[in-house]
Amino acid sequence: MSYETEGQWPRKRGRLEKAYALPLTHYVQRLRQEHGHDNVPDFDPEDGGVSAKILLLLTSPSPHALPHSGSGFVSMENHDSTAQAVNKAVHSLLIGRMSFVLWNLVPWRTPSEKPTGNEVAAGLKELGELMKLLPNVQVVIATGTSASSVAEQIRPLIGERHLMTCASPRPRGKTKEASISALVQTLKQAEATLS
């Protein structure tokens, strides 16, 4: 388990054109046309891309993920507590990182930490488009209050795939270990469903 140093992000950027990542790169480029380049991070090409079996859905990008203020990637190697919790949880499993793709319910930066109802509705529309690019995903995990609260709206967008919900992986104070433990348990359940 490692957390990236600033000099390693260009290596990731060089992988965005790989076949397994390219459809997601094009998806992000389209989102940037509507929401601005600096508001939409890329998928991390060191995750599974279109080959991933599990979509781990967070809420919205943190400043650590944005192109102008952070890495430019939705990555479990970002320098924030959510990414570090996800990293620790994913690396506790038997399946590798390439089985995952990490993304956000609202994939652009929102003015406040908690997206509005309209922002969530727009994110759900984009999630429907994203699912068309992820034919191998068997499990979608909606984390945090915003994503979990719209689970019934997510369900028709993902077809026959399994849908699981989990508390936010962002550790807060005394709940740090409990947050990671809850995510690990959910990921292990997801792992058990994979064919």
VENPEZI-V521537 format. One record per run of one state. SS is the DSSP state (~ for helix, > for strand, _ for the rest). FROM is the first residue (numbers start at 1). LEN is the number of residues. If there is no record, write none. Layout:
SS:FROM:LEN
SS:FROM:LEN
This chain:
_:1:5
~:6:8
_:14:5
~:19:17
_:36:1
~:37:3
_:40:2
>:42:2
_:44:5
~:49:3
_:52:2
>:54:7
_:61:12
>:73:2
_:75:6
~:81:10
_:91:6
~:97:3
>:100:7
_:107:10
~:117:15
_:132:7
>:139:5
~:144:6
_:150:1
~:151:5
_:156:6
>:162:5
_:167:6
~:173:21
_:194:2
